[in-house]
Amino acid sequence: MFLVITASAISQGSSYIFKIVVDAIQANETATAFWAGVSYPLIILIIQMLYRLSGYTVSVVQARIIKEQNDYLVQHLLRHSKSYFDNRFAGSLVRKVSNVVGGAEQFVATIMWTFLEISVTFVVTAVLVFAISWQAGTAFLILVGVIGFINGLMVRGKRDIAEATSAARSELSGRQADLFSNMDAARQYARSEYEMVYHSEATTKLKTLEFKNWMYTERMLVINGIILFFCFSGIMYFLLTAWRSGDVGSGDMVLVLALMSQITGTLVFFGQSMQSVARAYGEFQEGLEEIVVPIQITDAPHATTLKVTDGLISFDNVQFAYEGAPVFAGLDISIEPGQRVGLVGPSGAGKSTLVSLLLRQHDIQAGEISIDGQNIAHVTQDSLRENIAVVPQEPLLFHRSIAENIKYGKPEATDEEMELVALKAQAKDFIEQLGEKYETLVGERGVKLSGGQKQRIAIARAMLKDAPILVLDEATSALDSESEVAIQKALEELMVGKTVIAVAHRLSTLRKMDRILVIDNGQIIQDGTHDELANQSGLYQKLWEHQAGGFLQE
């Protein structure tokens, strides 16, 4: 900051050399004029050196801000609940993070460079002009005050426009990301024209706001120009009057003209900077309002670390409603350590919600969910989820290598451990056939792999995690029969020695479960083994008959 102030002061004050040169020439002081002229390039060199040093300092600060802001925002987002992300575009959130970081960076750059430099320029100019003519100095102060006041008022109005514009940009980014993620669907349904209309709605809204934004800036610059004209006219009137009376010399006139020329450029730059600041503020504020909102699910003040010794899972009088719609009203379930339990029932019965509650992706309104007698609301979320391995219907793979995706279950695992679980998960054969083997990038969300291959990677990851509790959420529902046979074998290997909850629509996947719970309308309506329920009148028997009673052959 000191370097910027010094450089700005010297830069504006260097115009005083013009006065020295002109006065020296008029007085026939050749030596003075010569050395003053020679010193000017040296002063410019010093100014540039000071600016570059200050630039280095500001760059260090900006780089730190970029890193710290990105880290803070992503860390905050990681703490948000599942429902937070369910209601937002991923692409929009990415843009909002970028907007907040970019806005903070812009603030620092503007304060350290623009506002600080302009302030010093005005102060130095005021001092020099006052030294020549107090009337001209007063006119200059009026110029500064009026421009500062009016621009301050206009910036307040511009912030709202900038914030709305930023929201429109985020919405557009979200729609684009949503389209690109579902490009196959758009092609399969021949909806290119429909998508363009949907996209055009967002771009039209953005165009309108951007135009309004720029016109507001232009009005600001026009007003500044008018104020500048009248104030400079007043300054020149006082100076010319003083010059005609002999109170001001030619050197003084040249100095003031040089200062006014610099001030004109500075004010134009100031108007443009206000545009950038207002835009940065709008993006910064809009992003913060969306990201830095209260965390819905937090650890209790004195949360402990979950310690799983047996794997006993209990749902005691659990009551839960999602967005006002009741899901569970007094749910009671007890799953014994090492027991393999299947959950079946119609779509929307509450099967996946039960799994989400166990993972504490939502908080219940009443009752208690416990593991080995420890209320999951009283343990840390990380320790809870570290003790539960999940194999979902749609495997969640990162756009990273196969090795990184498998080791996500245990980052410190050795390559030997990774290859062992790949073998157990029936994945090693297809991995070895890939060009880069375990270093092969799987593409965004694993698009380069087939459904069965992605599922085996997910199973290998869960095996490597080796958590005492295993959740299978429709882990084989999207697979063909051949892939399901291979994955069923991998799942049987994965389930050994664990407490298992398996959600399934395909009842053939539950044959070897110790127990099957039938859920309908948030209630357990049947409880027993496959053989017991298949021969018992009720929903399970009906579902079983609809699926023709067919098991996959081993």
Beta strands, then each sheet from edge to edge (+ up, - down):
strand 1: 313-322
strand 2: 325-335
strand 3: 340-344
strand 4: 366-371
strand 5: 374-375
strand 6: 388-391
strand 7: 469-473
strand 8: 499-503
strand 9: 515-520
strand 10: 523-528
sheet 1: 2+ 1- 4+ 5-
sheet 2: 6+ 7+ 8+ 3+ 9+ 10-
end
